[in-house]
Amino acid sequence: MPIGIIESLDHEARGITRLEGKTVFVDGALPGEKVEYASFRRKSSYELAHLVTVLKPSPARVEARCPLFGVCGGCAMQHMEPAAQVAAKQRVLEDSLWHIGRVRPENILPPIHGAPWGYRHRARLGVRKVAKKGGVLIGFHERRSSYIADMPTCAILPPHVSALLMPLRELVGALSIADRLPQIDVSVGEYCTALLLRILEPLSGGDEQLLRDFAGSHDVVFYLQPKGPDSTYRFWPLPGPRLSYTLPEFGLELDFRPNDFTQVNHAVNRLLLRRALRLLEPQAGERIADMFCGLGNFTLPIARSGATVLGVEGSEGLVRRGRDSALANGLAERVEFAVANLFECTAESIAALGAFDKMLIDPPREGAIELVRALGANGPRRLVYVSCNPATLARDAAELVAVGGYRFVAAGAVNMFPHTAHVESIAVFEKM
């Protein structure tokens, strides 16, 4: 079997080594390690391989906390010390910026990170009735598989949510539609934990009573989704605690629905907001745009500073809840929202929104290439870009620098998802 020295990690947290001019990606290997590996897929320019033996371990290698690590697809980096994970993600960000966009920031920001366990306040759990497993499985999918991992607990979920996994198996197994309930979305709010059941057939009267009893004994709120996302409704208890999250530093509380997009890591989200506001430096009298604003996670804190803010988002439902939150938090006079598809924007459609002193951009993984191309010569003097994909950030940064006339002032990694390969980041650009 071949032996290699691992140079670095790729964007999926696989170790990278070289063999006769080819790049080899080795699952489970860490930078600096000497390993023996076995390739399972060979192409002309690269190979995919499994780790066989670690001949010389990295100082950052640790024992994975979860016995399902390597099987469950929820985590990819539990075998790496948490501080080393953060450093590796920072390197992935810097490598992506240079190799994809041919850009480098003038300054590297200190990475943002928080507690490595119990952080995941949102999760989509697969559900499958498996007779040979003795009932129902509920959890994340296995790595590169449609199977559900047999996970009785999960250390990246908050402890009280992890403790629900086995009782939920029993509950779903007792329902008449156990084989017609493919997923459960978990949302942990400030005052309650919501469980959204995706149901493909109506519940029976007995099923409904089982849910009521479970909600009472486990202190959760059930939502049901019988069709598309807009069909979601609160089932039990009615009335009950609000599903919301708070931003204490800004004196804000935002209500949300369990299938709305919110950040999974509440603590890191608060640190990210603090960093974003420091980089943006909103001032009273400025007009600022928050593009891909969602519920207003950045919009309302910016408005709290005294600036006037326009939040732009493609989802009417998210905009509606953003407006409600602005009103509830006493910010309606300084916040506007608009519904627009920013993936199809043009210079004319962006110009029609008016002039902005500054802009925050927080797109999904696809990035914001149409938006940055549409800004033109009269774009805002400062841009803060929050990214969940280093590759699209690199592409968009190259456009801003080469065509938009911006300096790439700074960038840094954000470890929103410890133990996963997911790299978030924040960057700031200024007009030259």
Residue pairs with C-beta under 8 A, 6 or more apart in sequence:
1 36
1 37
1 38
1 52
2 19
2 24
2 36
2 37
2 39
3 34
3 35
3 36
3 37
3 55
4 17
4 18
4 19
4 24
4 26
4 34
4 35
4 37
5 17
5 32
5 33
5 34
6 15
6 16
6 17
6 26
6 29
6 30
6 31
6 32
6 33
6 34
6 35
6 58
7 15
7 16
7 17
7 18
7 31
8 15
8 16
8 31
8 88
8 91
8 95
9 15
9 16
9 30
9 31
9 88
9 91
9 92
9 421
10 16
10 25
10 92
11 92
11 96
11 390
11 391
11 421
11 423
12 25
12 76
12 421
13 76
13 77
13 80
13 88
13 420
13 421
14 25
14 26
14 27
14 29
14 48
15 25
15 26
15 27
15 28
15 29
15 30
15 31
15 33
15 35
15 51
16 23
16 24
16 25
16 26
17 23
17 24
17 26
17 29
17 35
17 37
18 24
19 47
22 45
22 46
22 47
23 45
23 46
23 47
24 37
24 39
24 46
24 47
24 48
24 49
25 46
25 47
25 48
25 49
26 35
26 37
26 49
26 50
26 51
27 48
27 49
27 50
27 51
28 50
28 51
28 70
28 79
29 35
29 37
29 51
29 54
30 57
30 58
30 60
30 61
30 79
30 80
30 84
31 58
31 60
31 88
32 58
32 59
32 60
33 54
33 55
33 56
33 57
33 58
33 61
34 54
34 55
34 56
35 51
35 52
35 53
35 54
35 55
36 51
36 52
36 53
36 55
37 49
37 50
37 51
37 52
38 49
38 50
38 52
39 47
39 48
39 49
40 48
40 49
40 50
41 47
41 48
54 61
58 80
58 84
60 80
60 81
60 84
61 79
61 80
61 81
62 78
62 79
62 80
62 81
63 79
64 70
64 75
64 78
64 79
65 78
65 117
65 155
66 72
66 75
66 78
66 154
66 155
68 149
68 150
68 151
69 75
69 78
69 79
70 143
71 142
71 143
71 149
72 139
72 140
72 141
72 142
72 143
72 149
72 151
73 140
73 141
73 142
73 143
73 144
73 145
73 149
74 139
74 140
74 149
74 151
74 154
74 156
74 420
75 156
75 419
75 420
76 419
76 420
76 421
77 85
77 88
77 418
77 419
77 420
77 421
78 419
80 88
82 113
82 116
82 418
82 419
85 116
85 415
85 418
85 419
86 111
86 113
86 413
86 415
87 111
89 111
89 413
89 415
89 423
90 108
90 111
90 412
90 413
92 390
92 413
92 423
93 390
93 393
93 411
93 412
93 413
93 423
93 425
94 104
94 108
94 411
96 390
96 391
96 393
96 394
97 103
97 104
97 105
97 390
97 393
97 394
97 397
97 411
98 104
98 394
99 394
100 390
100 391
100 394
100 395
100 398
101 393
101 394
101 395
101 396
101 397
101 398
102 398
103 394
103 397
103 398
103 401
103 408
104 408
105 408
105 409
105 410
105 411
105 427
106 407
106 408
106 409
106 410
107 409
107 410
108 410
108 411
108 412
109 275
109 410
109 411
109 412
109 426
110 412
111 412
111 413
111 414
111 415
112 268
112 271
112 272
112 275
112 412
112 413
112 414
112 415
112 426
113 268
113 414
113 415
113 418
114 265
114 267
114 268
114 271
114 415
114 418
115 267
115 418
116 418
116 419
117 155
117 156
117 418
118 155
118 156
118 157
118 158
118 159
118 162
119 156
119 158
119 264
119 265
119 266
119 267
119 268
119 418
120 156
120 157
120 158
120 264
120 265
120 417
121 158
121 187
121 188
121 245
121 262
121 264
121 265
121 266
122 185
122 186
122 187
122 188
122 262
122 263
122 264
123 140
123 157
123 161
123 185
123 186
123 264
124 183
124 184
124 185
124 186
125 138
125 139
125 140
125 183
125 184
125 185
125 186
126 137
126 138
126 139
126 140
126 141
126 148
126 182
126 183
127 136
127 137
127 138
127 148
127 172
127 181
127 182
127 183
127 184
128 136
128 137
128 147
128 148
128 182
129 135
129 136
129 172
129 173
129 178
129 179
130 136
130 137
130 148
133 150
135 169
135 170
135 173
136 169
136 172
136 173
136 178
137 148
137 149
137 150
137 169
138 148
138 151
138 165
138 168
138 169
138 172
138 184
139 148
139 149
139 150
139 151
139 154
139 165
140 148
140 149
140 151
140 154
141 147
141 148
141 149
142 148
142 149
151 165
152 165
152 166
153 162
153 163
153 165
154 161
154 162
154 165
155 162
156 418
156 419
157 186
158 188
160 193
161 186
161 188
161 193
164 195
164 218
164 220
167 214
167 218
168 184
168 195
171 210
171 211
171 214
172 178
172 181
174 210
175 181
175 203
175 207
175 210
176 203
176 204
176 206
176 207
177 199
177 200
177 201
177 202
177 203
177 204
177 207
180 199
180 200
180 201
181 197
181 198
181 199
181 200
182 198
182 200
183 198
184 195
184 196
184 197
184 198
185 195
185 196
185 198
185 258
185 259
186 193
186 194
186 195
186 196
187 193
187 194
187 196
187 243
187 256
187 258
187 262
188 194
188 266
189 241
189 242
189 243
189 244
189 245
189 256
190 242
190 244
190 245
190 246
190 253
191 241
191 242
191 243
191 244
192 219
192 220
192 221
192 240
192 241
192 242
192 243
193 219
193 220
193 221
194 220
194 221
194 222
194 223
194 243
194 258
195 220
195 221
195 222
195 223
195 258
196 222
196 223
196 224
196 225
196 232
196 258
196 259
197 211
197 222
197 223
197 224
197 225
198 225
199 224
199 225
199 226
200 226
202 226
203 211
203 224
208 235
208 236
211 222
211 235
211 236
212 236
212 237
214 220
214 222
215 221
215 222
215 236
215 237
216 237
221 234
221 236
221 237
221 240
221 241
221 243
222 234
222 235
222 236
223 232
223 233
223 234
223 235
223 257
223 258
224 232
224 233
224 235
225 231
225 232
225 259
229 259
230 317
232 257
232 258
232 259
234 240
242 255
243 255
243 256
243 257
243 258
244 253
244 254
244 255
244 256
245 253
245 254
245 256
245 262
245 266
246 252
246 253
246 254
247 253
247 254
247 270
247 273
247 300
247 301
248 270
249 270
249 273
249 274
249 301
250 273
250 300
250 301
250 304
251 304
251 329
252 300
252 301
252 304
252 325
252 329
253 325
253 328
253 329
254 295
254 296
254 297
254 300
254 321
254 325
255 321
255 324
255 325
255 328
256 262
256 295
256 321
257 317
257 321
260 294
260 295
260 317
260 318
260 321
261 294
261 295
261 318
262 294
262 295
262 297
263 269
263 272
263 297
263 416
264 416
264 417
265 416
265 417
268 414
268 415
268 416
269 297
269 416
272 386
272 414
272 416
272 424
272 426
273 297
273 298
273 301
275 412
275 426
276 298
276 360
276 384
276 386
276 426
277 301
277 302
277 305
279 384
279 410
279 426
279 428
280 288
280 302
280 358
280 360
280 382
280 384
280 428
281 358
281 382
282 288
282 302
282 305
282 306
282 307
282 358
283 305
283 306
283 307
284 305
284 306
284 307
285 306
285 307
286 307
286 308
286 357
286 358
287 307
287 308
287 309
287 310
287 354
287 355
287 356
287 357
288 302
288 307
288 308
288 309
288 310
288 356
288 357
288 358
288 359
288 360
288 380
289 309
289 310
289 311
289 312
289 353
289 356
289 358
289 359
289 360
289 380
290 296
290 298
290 299
290 302
290 309
290 310
290 311
290 312
290 359
290 360
290 362
291 312
291 342
291 359
291 360
291 361
291 362
291 363
291 368
291 371
292 312
292 313
292 314
292 342
292 361
292 362
292 363
292 364
292 368
293 299
293 311
293 312
293 313
293 318
293 322
293 337
293 362
294 313
294 315
294 318
294 322
294 362
295 318
295 321
295 322
295 325
296 311
296 322
296 325
296 326
296 335
296 337
297 362
298 360
298 362
298 386
299 309
299 311
299 322
299 326
299 335
299 337
300 322
300 325
300 326
300 329
300 331
300 335
302 309
302 360
303 309
303 326
303 331
303 334
303 335
304 331
306 334
307 334
308 334
308 335
308 336
309 334
309 335
309 336
310 335
310 336
310 337
310 338
310 353
310 354
310 356
311 319
311 322
311 335
311 336
311 337
311 338
312 337
312 338
312 339
312 340
312 342
312 353
313 319
313 322
313 337
313 338
313 339
313 340
314 339
314 340
314 341
314 342
314 343
315 339
316 339
319 337
319 338
319 339
322 335
322 337
323 332
323 335
323 337
326 332
326 335
326 337
338 353
340 349
342 363
342 368
342 370
342 371
343 366
343 370
344 370
345 370
345 371
345 374
346 370
346 374
347 373
347 374
347 375
347 376
349 374
350 371
350 374
350 375
350 376
351 376
351 378
355 378
356 380
357 380
357 381
357 382
358 380
358 381
358 382
358 383
358 384
359 375
359 379
359 380
359 382
359 383
359 384
360 383
360 384
360 385
360 386
361 368
361 371
361 372
361 383
361 384
361 385
361 386
362 385
362 386
363 371
363 387
363 388
363 392
364 388
365 388
365 389
365 392
366 389
366 392
367 387
367 389
367 392
367 393
367 395
367 396
368 385
368 392
368 396
369 392
369 395
369 396
369 399
372 396
372 399
372 400
372 404
373 399
373 403
375 404
376 404
377 405
379 404
379 405
379 406
379 431
380 431
381 430
381 431
382 428
382 429
382 430
382 431
383 400
383 406
383 428
383 429
383 430
384 426
384 427
384 428
385 393
385 396
385 397
385 426
385 427
385 428
385 429
386 414
386 424
386 425
386 426
387 393
387 424
387 425
387 426
387 427
388 416
388 422
388 424
389 423
390 423
390 425
393 411
393 425
393 427
397 408
397 411
397 427
397 429
400 406
400 408
400 429
401 407
401 408
401 429
404 429
405 431
405 432
406 429
406 430
406 431
406 432
407 429
407 430
407 431
407 432
408 427
408 429
409 428
409 429
409 430
410 427
410 428
411 425
411 426
411 427
411 428
412 425
412 426
412 427
413 423
413 424
413 425
414 424
414 425
414 426
415 424
416 422
416 424
417 424
